[in-house]
Amino acid sequence: MKYVVPYSGISNRLGDEEIKAVTEVLGQDTLAMGPTGAEFERRLATALGARHAQATNSCTTALFLAAQVLELQAGDEVITTPQTFWVTTWPLQARGVEIKFADIDPDSLNIDPATIEPLITERTRSIWVVHYGGQAVDMDPIMDIARRHGLTVVEDCAHVPGGTYKGKTLGTIGDIGCFSFHSLKNMTTAEGGAFVTGNDRYAEMARALGTIHTWGEMAERDDASIGPHRQPAYYRDAHVRRSYTHDFAGGRYLVGNNYRMSELSAALGLVQLGRLDDLNERRREIAARLDEGLREVPGIDVQREKPYARHIYHLYTLFYRPEIVGAPKDDFIRHLQEVEGIEIVIRYFPIHLLPEFRAQGHHYGECPVAEQTYFEHQIQLPIYDHLTEDQVEHMIGAVRRGVAKLGGHA
Ligand SMILES: Cc1ncc(COP(=O)(O)O)c(C=O)c1O
């Protein structure tokens, strides 16, 4: 089907500047681990007001780094939201960490701080929040809970590069912030992400563990031979300290992985970072027009911007009220898709109901607000910088027509 408003695979149209930047990098002496990535990290840290920023090849890998530097392990518990892309919890599941699901605020769809504290046990180590759809989680009460219980806080910032909470840049409030620059995100490096922290130790660990080094203590043997061989003097690459050139007797250390961003992505990122404020502003303008056109439609509630947040609308969410319209949400979505040609992708199926969590005993009824909101109310319309005015107006008309038709008024 050819959609009038497709769900675009790219968040913003790239232009001459991006093409020039990427083309120039192709002439560099290296396409990996070079000066462009280092510059991107410096500029990103400055833009976010972060002490440390490390570029990664995705938000997923930044989240894997977060779980590793926090040394979370089987037996530990982490509290998070069910309203996210399932990859938020994947690094935790991979380490055997038990997930506890809090519930959400039905308007922001962000984790509801009031539902966190009852889940805390002596095994709880960390709270992982997700700034859903471009709008900040209410961080103050969460940081307060974390301080009182000695917990770390990780912010999944995949949807919020440049979003703020009470004027503070998201990703710099908790212990670690993880960003995504995937093609769909508000700014893109094709694939890419970042690990951001104000903690020197986490930064040092992440630098080693995200770049295939090891981190920790190694016991070096005193004698300078390896088996019958003399210690080689000529290796330059260091696995850890001098492990290529010295014999090691053991030690406790963590082994890293290759989570590095390429120079091509970093070149793209530098240009996109320079455009980020404008890109976010454009999304706010589109959202404001949609809000204006839809606010008065009976059976439709637009999402309110929380007073503490600057919403940057990675997603444009609205809430359908089946009891007012007189038809279930699915019928309305079918109308938007099939009659009006709007490609609807709803984010996200509550993840505590995914098979791997059900197998662990998670069940329907555990997060009533997230469940009711997802199954009955939550809808997203496509939003990206290259939506035309006609497409925006078409969406407003389509929602109005859909409500009228399903309600028997058309
Ligand atoms: C909330 C959230 N976290 C993490 C990710 C993973 O990002 P990436 O594709 O960069 O690994 C996504 C991607 O859509 C996401 O929406």
The ligand as an SDF file (V2000), in Angstrom:
LIG
                    3D

 16 16  0  0  0  0  0  0  0  0999 V2000
   13.7650    3.1920   24.4710 C   0  0  0  0  0  0  0  0  0  0  0  0
   14.8180    2.5900   23.5930 C   0  0  0  0  0  0  0  0  0  0  0  0
   15.9410    2.1230   24.1530 N   0  0  0  0  0  0  0  0  0  0  0  0
   16.9250    1.5990   23.3980 C   0  0  0  0  0  0  0  0  0  0  0  0
   16.8200    1.5000   22.0520 C   0  0  0  0  0  0  0  0  0  0  0  0
   17.9120    0.8600   21.2660 C   0  0  0  0  0  0  0  0  0  0  0  0
   18.5380    1.7540   20.4310 O   0  0  0  0  0  0  0  0  0  0  0  0
   19.5450    1.2520   19.2990 P   0  0  0  0  0  0  0  0  0  0  0  0
   18.7360    0.9000   18.0990 O   0  0  0  0  0  0  0  0  0  0  0  0
   20.4400    2.4300   19.0650 O   0  0  0  0  0  0  0  0  0  0  0  0
   20.2950    0.0960   19.8610 O   0  0  0  0  0  0  0  0  0  0  0  0
   15.6830    1.9860   21.4120 C   0  0  0  0  0  0  0  0  0  0  0  0
   15.5520    1.8960   19.9400 C   0  0  0  0  0  0  0  0  0  0  0  0
   14.5490    2.0970   19.3510 O   0  0  0  0  0  0  0  0  0  0  0  0
   14.6440    2.5390   22.2000 C   0  0  0  0  0  0  0  0  0  0  0  0
   13.5320    3.0080   21.6400 O   0  0  0  0  0  0  0  0  0  0  0  0
  1  2  1  0
  2  3  1  0
  2 15  2  0
  3  4  2  0
  4  5  1  0
  5  6  1  0
  5 12  2  0
  6  7  1  0
  7  8  1  0
  8  9  2  0
  8 10  1  0
  8 11  1  0
 12 13  1  0
 12 15  1  0
 13 14  2  0
 15 16  1  0
M  END
$$$$
